[in-house]
Amino acid sequence: MRSEVISVQTGSRPSVRDITAEAGRFVSGQGDGLLHVFVPHATAGLVLIETGSGSDDDLLGAIDDLLPADDRWRHRHGSPGHGRDHVLPAFIPPYATLPVLDGRLALGTWQSLCLVDTNGDNPTRKVRFSFLPG
């Protein structure tokens, strides 16, 4: 298995960061297999979503509706509402597994691999790519 960790800048506000190109570069020329992507953080996750058409902002809005950043959370260190950031991975998992065919991600036409980070206290994230050849 081949594995590599990259750093991704997400900033100081909730964000949906497209990492499809980085994943594509990692599997380029690798043949057939599976790409496993993992975010080793307790407050971030991964999604497959259409980007650039407002869906990323819609996702952040849905997260705010489902998991408001207010003082209802028992986990209270960090910024106000930070407890919701620790609940996020129960809804948006910190992993994804994607098929790779002939060294290319086998995604649907409008699918992008995105890192979702609602925790503005940590503007840099690590993402581990692991390729398992077929």
Disulfide bonds with the S-S distance in Angstrom:
none
